[in-house]
């Protein structure tokens, strides 16, 4: 819980700086930049809460708390306006995490996956994630750098690159890709993102073999009115994504893919042990015939053994 406590009931406090406590490798200047107030503004519980949320959103801390510092020695306790700093206490997570996993499916066979995450190597809440996956239908090697609160608060820059080799019933593909995007989320329930991506691929499908270069941009809007990010039991979510792209090489076309996804959750008992969940997805591709759209941009129905 975050609160504001200033000595006397009628006293007012104006915004000061940020003091950092706790063991951490994060740059102090970076944590100070996360504050939402300017010098001379009145403090509010909302401002302190926003500071803790922004620090937590970096993903490099186990715990974050903020409180008002006591008045400095010599300050007039009866003054109407006191300048008070905020003390931000942080506990940093381990600098790296290694995750290993496996899977088996009758349609996709055996799969192995590993992930290595490095945190805060640059001291600004950053993370570097390397992922490797080997399965019967797909092999993936990818990396992503995330820079939270990039250039301004609530903006996260993500840079990614990877190699993918796929062997599906619909197509076989080898692809090298790179992307750059920004995610903006200054409210809990709303968010948007935009970016660019480029890929070079060799694909074989029912239309033959092709070497393609694909360049595109994307934008998405998100609305989340569910009661829990990871385990929702009530509410709904919706997302709209638009992806204009150009294809060069053995094919030369321009097209745009749009998708809209919505899901809803409703408990059917008082303790929310049983949940009715529904998911809806609709999409369209305009500007190119089916055979001209790159294989990994098309819509597919069902699982690995279904009709495409």
N, C-alpha and C positions, 0 to 999 in steps of 0.2 A: 504494500500500500504506500502511496505517496501523499504527503500532506504538507501544508505550509503552517508553520507555527512562529509567530512573532510575538515577542514578550508581552506587551500590553494589548488589550482587546482593541484599543483605538489606534494603535501604532500601525503605520504603513511601511512597507519595505519596497525599495526600488531595486531594479535588476543590477547585479554585479557580475563578477566573473565566475568561473568554474574551477573548483579545486578537486584534484583527482587523488583518491586513496585506493590502496590495494595493490597487490602485485600484478603488474601487467607490462607488456612490451609495446602497447599501442602508443603512438605519439600523442603527447598531451595536446598539442595544437589541433590534432584531428578531433579528439573528443570535445574540445572546447568549441569547435565549429558546428557541433550538433545542436547547440542550444537554439531555441526558437525566439528568444527575446533579444532586445537591444538594450544597451546601457541607458539607464534612466527610465525604463518602463517598469510598471508595477508588476510584482510577482503574482503568480496565480498557480493553484494546484495543477491546472491543465498544462502549464509550461513545464513544470517539473516532470509530469507524467510523460509528456512528449519527448523530453530528453532521455528518460529511461527507455522508452519504446525504441527510439532511434538507435541507442547504443545496443540494445538487445537484438535489433534486427540485423546487425552486422554478423551475428552468428558466432562470434569469437569469445563470448562471455557466458559463464554458467549463471551468474547472478549480477544484477545491476540495481542499485538503490540510489535515490537522491534525497537529500535533506538540506534545509537551510542552515547555514553556518551561524554560530552565535555572534552577537555583536562584537566588534573589535574593542579591545580595551581602550577606554577613554571616550568612547561614543556616548553621547547624551541619550540615556534610556528614555527620556521623555520627549525626544525629538519626534516631530510628526512624520518625517521621512528618513528612514535609516537605509543605508546601502549595505546589502547583505550578499555574500557570495553563496553559491550552491556547492555542497560537497557531494561529489559523485563517487560512490564506492563500487568498485568492480572486482570480479573474480574471473580470471581468464581461463578458458578451456584449454585442454591439452593441445599442443601445436599441431598434432597430426592424428588422423584416424585412418585405420586400414580395415576394410570390410571385404569379406569373402563370402560367396554364396553359390548355390547350385540349384538346378531345376531339372524336372523331367516331364515331358508331355508326350502323349501317344501320337500327336500330330507333328510335333517339332523336335522330338528327341531330347537328348541330354544337353544341358547348357551349364557353363561355368562362368562366373562373373567376379571381378575384383575391382575395388575402388580405393584410391589413396587420396586423402584430402590434406593439404597443407594450409594452415591458417596463420594469418597475420605476419607473413614474411616481410612485408613492407611497412608494418606498423600502422596501417590505416584500415583495419577491419577486413582486409582482403582475404580471398581464398583461392587456392589452385586445386582443381579436381581432375584427376586422371582416372579414366574408366576403361576397362578391357573386358570384352565379352566374347566367348567362343561357344557357338552352338551349331547344331546341324544345319540350320537355315540361315544363320547370320554370324558374322565375325565383325566386331567393332573395336576400334581403338580411338579414344577421343580425349580431349582436354578442354577445360574451361577455366578462365580467370574471371572472378567476380569482384568488382570494386564498389562496395556500398557507399551511398551518399557521395557519388562522384560529381564533383564540381558544385553541387548543391544538395541540400538534404533531400531525402526520399527518392533520389535518383540512383539506380544501380546500373552500372555499366557491366555488360557481360561480353567477353571475347571468347570464341570457341573455334576449334578446328578438329577434324577427325577423318578417319578412313573407315569405310564400311564395305563389306562384301556380303551380298545376299543371294540366296538360291531358293526361290519360292516357286510355287506352282504357276504364278502369273508372269514372273520375269526373273532373270539373273542379272546382277548388277555389281559393278565395282565403282566406288565413288570416293573422291577426295573433296572435302567441303570446308568452308570457313564462314564465320558469321560474326556480326557485331550488333549489339542491341542495347537499348536502354529500357528499364522497367521503372515506372513511376507509380508510387503508392503512398500518398500522404494521408489517406484515410483507411480505416480498417476494412471497410466494405467495398471500396472502389479502387480500381487500378487501370493502368493502360501501359502499353509498351509499343515500341517501334524499333526497326532496325533493317539491316541489309544482310543478304546471304549470297554466296556464290559457290558453285560446285562444278567439278569436271567429272564426267562419268562415262563408263562404257556399259551399255545395257543391251541385253538380248531378250526379245519377247516374241509374240506371235507375228509382229511386223518385220522382224529381222534384227540385225545387229546395227548399233548406232554409237557414235562418239559424240557426246553433247557437252556444251558449256551452258550452264544455267545461271542467270543473275537475276535477283529479284529483291524486292523490299517487302516488309510486312508491318502490319499494325493490328493491335488487338485491344478490346475493351473488356473489362471484367467487372462483374457485380457479384458479391458474395454476401448473402443474407442468412447464411447458416449459423448455427450456434457453436460450431467447433471446426477449426481448420482441418484437423486430421481425422476426427471421428464424429461427423455431424449426425445428429438425431432429429433435428427440426430445422425448417427453413428451406432455402433454395439458393441455387447458383446459376449464373448465366455468363457466357463468353461469346463474343463475336470476333472473328479473325479474318482479315483480308490480306491476300498475297498476290499482287501483280508480279509477273515474271516474264523474262525474255529467254528464248532458247536459240542457241547458235551452234554451228557445226553441221552435222548431217541433216538437221532440221533447223528451220528459221521461222519461228512463230512468236507471237505475243499472246498471253492469256492471263486471266485472273481467276484465282480460286478463293471462294468465300465459304466459311463454315460458321454455323451457329449451334452452340451446345448449351443445354439446360438440364439441370437435375433438381429433384425435390425430395425432401425427407419428412416423414410424418410418423411420430410414435403412435402405437395402438394400445399402449397400456400406460399406467401412471408412472412407472419407474423407467420408462423408455428402454426396456429390455428388448422389445420387438419393434422393428422399424420397417415401415413400407417405404421403399426407395424407387424412384423412377428416373430414367435418363432418356433424353431426346437429342438427336443430332440430325441436322440437315445441312446440305452443302450444294454448291453449284460451281461449275467451271465454264467460263465464257471466253470466246475469242479463238478457240481452236477445236478441231475435231478430236474425238477420243484417241485416235491413233497418233495424233501429233503431240498430245500432252505427255510429258515425261512419266515413266512408269511409276515412280515413287510419289508423284503428285496426284495420281488418279484415286478415285474412291473404290474401296473394296468392301464386299459384304461378308460378314461371318468370319469363321476361323480358317485354319490352314487347309481344310478339306472341302470348303464350300465353293459354290459357283461364283466366279468373278466376272 
